[in-house]
Amino acid sequence: MNPVFLTKGKIPYDLVTRKLNAWYTAIKNDRVEQAENIKQEVEKELKIMEENQDALLYYQLLEFRHEIMLSYMKPKNLDSLESSFETLKEIELQGQLTGMLEYYYYFFMGMYEFRRKKLTTAISAYRIAETKLYEVEDEIERAEFFFKVAHVYYYMKQTYFSLNYASRALKIFRQYDSYAVQTLRCQYIVAGNLIDSLDYERALEEFDNSLRIAESVGIDHLIAMSHMNIGICYDELKKYDQAVFHLKAALKLFEKVGHSFITKTLFNLTHIKAKQGEYDLASVYFDKGCLVAKNNQDEEYCAKFKILEGLYFTNGEYDLINDAFVYLESRKMYADIENYAIEIAEFFCERGNLDLSNEYYRISIKARKEIKKGEIINENQPDSLYSGHIR
């Protein structure tokens, strides 16, 4: 190894870059404490680093990615990301980002827009990042990209695209024993797509296998996610007692680590207990979930709890449901609209309210058309939704 010579007490930028890479690795693995510690070390070293603009830009990008990780791992107001977002957007507009830095910019912006549930904008950013994948030599980083894209397509209920990207990610991750966590996340996406394909038994097998892997690596929030997914799968199978068992196990672990999925788990527990007619217990989960969503400024679940409120906890205040659908449509969350509209239509049909039942069936059909339209856009117009910068 060649010796490193310092000039006037300055740290060579390549040593700082190595530390930045270690920080990024910790972020990608959701190692919050380790990432925080490395971030503090990097900030100290940057103050005495020999001048290098690329290293400083890389730091700004990773700082943004760090905040995205925290917003996912912990309930966090996304407005706190706005300042970093605006700074990076200005840097990109000035043409200061090139090569890998430009790839990271669009990749991280895709993550940011997905966290804000701006799904088509997220996909648009990812598309541009994908055109720059030739800059990425590390196949693990490429797999990370494929996984993130698969996640958004899954959320949009575009099963073919989601499975395609998830399979590409899995092909890489499975080659490395040290990437069991990343393999696990990809399996969640595959199993979720199996649910969308109505193949509940195979999905349950995937989730059960994921739980075993999560328990073997001993990471609480991944064990919780496995339990949550198994619970959701049992809900689809109408095996409500099993669903509640796993959701309660998930809730206990999510609360232990303070994870952002507390709200999602409380929503599902409320929903199942309401469907079972256990309204007293459902209302306990409902009140707690609404409070958590409000405190965390979680607009998505504030809207979704309105659906449950309109159906189960009011005397015919169905405008709450429509308010929720307005929010979901504003975020182009057509898959959620379709799923809830069908369930609501069946709810009213069972109660003999055919007018409302037909209305929500029509809403579900309209949402399905929007999903199909999105598939056409993704096939034929790869960059149509994004024009150079995130608005």
N, C-alpha and C positions, 0 to 999 in steps of 0.2 A: 504494500500500500504506500502510495506517495505521501510524504509529509505535507501537512497543511500549514501555510505560513500566514499569519495574521498581520494586517497592516494598520498601524495606529489604533490598535485595540478593537478593530472591527471584526465581526464574525462573517466569514464567507457566506454568500447567499445560498450556495449549494447545500451547506449544512442546515440552514434554516428551512430550505425546501424539503429536505428529508424529514424534518420535524413536522412540516405542514402535511406531508404525505401520511405520516403516522397519525396526525390529527384526523385527516379525512377517513382513514381506515377505522378509527374508533367511532366516528360519526356513522359510517355505513353499517357498523355492527351494533348501533344503538347502545354503546357503552358510555352512558352519560357522564359518570364520574371521571372515567379515564379521559374522555374528550374534553371535559372542563379543565382538567389538570394540564393536558398538553396545550390547550388554548392559552392558558396563563403563561406557560413557558415560552410559547411562540411570541406572545406579545412583549415579553421582556427582551427576547433576542432580536426582535424587529427594531427595537430602539437603538441597538448597537450593531446592526447588520450593515455591511457595505452596500452602497446604493444599488438597488435593482428594482425596476418598475414592475416586472412580471411577478416577482415574489410578493410585492405589496398587493397587486391585483388578485393574485391567487389567495392571499389572506382574506381579502374582502369577500371573495366568492365563497370561501369555506366558512367564514363567519355567518354568511346568509344561510348556507346549508346547515350549519350548526343550529341556528334558530328554528329552521324547519323541523329538524329532528326533535328539538325540545317541544315544539308545538304538537308533535305527534305523540311523544312519550308522556307529556304532562298536559293537563288542561291549560291552555294558554291562548290569550286573545291574539288573533292573527294580525290585528291592527299594529301590534308592536313590530311586525316585519315590514311595515309600509315604508319606513325611512330607509332601510337597507335596500329595499326593492327600488325605490326612486333613485338612490345613488348609483346602483348598478345599471339601471336603465340609461341614465345619463352617460355613464362611462361607455356603454355599448354604442350609443348614438354617436359618440365622438370618435368611434372607430379604434378604441384603445385595446380591444380584445381581439386576439388572433389565435389561430391554432387550437391547442387544447383548452385554453382559457375561454375561447368563444364556444366551444363544445359545452364546457361546464356551465356557462351562462345560460344557454338554452335548456340544458338538462335540468338545472336547478329551478329555472323559471317554470318549467313544466310541473315540477313537484309543488312549487308554490301555488300555481293556479289550481292544481288538483286539491290541495289543502283547502283552498277557498271554494271548492266545488264549482269552479269554472271549467267544466270538463272539455268543451270543444277548444277553448283557448289552451288548455294543458296539452291536448293532443297536437295542436298546431305547433307549440313550442318543441314538443318531442320530435315532430317531423323534421324540423330544422336541425335539431341536435343529431338526428339520425343521418342526415346528409354529411355530417362532420365526423362520423364514427371512424372514418379512415385515419383520423388523427390519433385514435385510441389503440395502442399496442397491447395493453393489458386486457386479456380476455375476461378476467373477473369483472373489470369495469364495464366491459361490453355486456356481460351477463346481468349486471346490476341495471343497466339501461333497459335491456329486454324485459326484466321483471317489472320495472316501473311502468313501462308502456302497457304491459299485460294487465296491470292493476287498474289502470284507467279504463281500458276497453272492457274489462270485467264489470266495472261500475256502470258502464254505459250499456251493458247487456249485449255487447257485440262479441258473441261467443267465439266465432271463428278467429277473429283477430287476436283476442285475448289468449286463446289456447296456443295459437301460433307463436306468439312472443314468449309465453310461459314455457313452452317446450324448448325454445332456443336457449332460454336462460338455464333450464334444468339440465340440458345436455352439457353445459359447461360446469355448473356448480357440482354436479354429481361426480365429476372427475377428481374432486378434492375433498378429502375427509374433513379438513378444517373449515369447510363451508356448509356444515350441517344446518346452521340457522337459516342461511339463504335458501338452501334446498327446501327447508320447511316452509318458508314463505311462499315459494313457488307452488308447493303442493296445496297450500290454502287456495291459491288462485285456480288451480286445476279443479279442485273439489268444488269450489264455488261455481265454476262453469258447468260442472256435472249437475248441480242443483238446478241451474237455469235450463239445462237440457232435460230436466225431470228424472234424472237417473239418481234418485236419492240413495239407493242402497250402495252403489259404487262410491258416491260422495261420502257416505258415512264410513266406509272402509278407509278412504283416504284420510279423513279427519281422525279416525281412531289411530291410524298409523302415525299421523302427525303428533298426536298426544303422547304416544310412546317415545318419539324422538325428542319432543320438548321436555319430557320428564327426564330423559337420559342426559340432556345438556344442562338441566336444572335452572332454567331461566324463567322466573315467575310469570312475566308478562306473556311469554310464548305459551306456557302451560295454560294460562288464562284464555288466550286467544283460541287455543285448541278446544277447550271446554265450551267457549262461546259458540264456536262454529258447529260443534257437535249438537249443542242445544238448538241452534237455528235449524239444523238438519232434522232433528227429531220434531221440531215444530212443523216443518213442511210435511212430515209423515203423520202429523196429528197424534203423535205420542207425547202428549203434553207433560206427563209426570216426569218422563226421562229428560225432556227438554228443560224443565224447571230445575231438575237436579244439577245438570251441567251448567246452566246459566248462573245458578247460585254459587257454584264452585268458582266460576269465572269472576263473578262480582267480588267475592271475598279476596281473590288475588289482585284484581285490578285496584281495589281500594287499598290493599296493602302497599302497592307501589305507586299509587296515585296516578294511574294511567288515564289517558283521555277516553278510553273505551268504556269507562264507568257509565256514561250517559247511554251509550248504545245498548249495554247490557240491561240497564234499568228499563229502557224502552221495550225491549223484547220480553222481559219479565212482566211488565204491565200488560202488554198485548196478550200474552198467553193466559194470564190469570183472568183478564176480561173475557176472553173467548171461553174460558172454563166456567164463567159466571160467578167467579169468586171476587166480587167487586170490592169488598172491604180490603182484602189483601192487595188487589190490583191498585186501589186508590193510594195505598201506602207507597208502592213503587212509583206510581204516577207523580205524587207530590214530591217525592225525593228526586225523581228524574227531572221534573220541570225546574226545580230549584237549582240542580247542578247545571243544567243546560243554560239557564238564565245567568247564573254566576260566571260561567265560562264564556258567555256570549256566543254560544253554539247555535247559530241561526238554523242550521239544518234540523237539529233535534227539537228546537223550540217549535219549528213548523210541524215536524212529525208527531210531536205530542198533541198538537192541536187536532190531528186526525183522530187520535184515540179519545180526546176530550169530546169532540163532536159526536162520536159514535156511542161512547159508553158512559160519559160522566156529565152529560147535560140532558136537558129535556128538549131534544130536537133542534139544538143550535148547530145546524149543519153548515152554516156559513163558515164555521171554523175550519171545516174540511176544505172548502173552496179557497180559503185564505192560504192554507198549507200548500195546496196545489199551485197557487199563483207563485209562491216562493220556489217550489220545485221546478216549475216551468221556466222561471227566470234564470235558473242554473242549468237548464236543459237536462234535468234529471228525469228523463222520460221513462227509464226502466223502473224507477220507483213509482212514478205516476201510474204506469201500466199495472204494476203489482197491486198497489193499494186500490186503484179504481176497480179492478176485478173483485177484490175481496169485499169492498164496500157495496158493489152491485149485488153480490151474493147475499150480503147482510140484509139489504133491503128486500131482496126477492123472498128470502125466508120469512120476512115479516109482512109480506103481502103488499109492499109499497112498490108496485111495478113501475110507476113513473120515475121515481128516483133510481130504481134499479137500472132501467133502460138508459137514463142519463149517464150513469157512471160506466155502463158498458160502452157507451159511445165515446166517453173520455178515454177508456182503455184502448179502444180501436185507434183513436187519433194518436195516442202516445206510441202505439206499435208502428204506425206509419212514420212517425218521426224517427224512430229507431232504425227502420229500414232505410229511410232517407239518409241517415248518417252513414250507413254501410255503403251506400252508393258514393257519397262524398269521399269516404276513406279509400275506396277503390280507384276513383277516377280523378280526384282533385287533391293531390297530396299536400299542397301548401295554400289552399284557398282560404283558410280561416285565420291566417297569420301573415302579417305584412311587415316584417322587419323588426317590430318591437311589440312588447306586451302593452296593451292599453289599460 
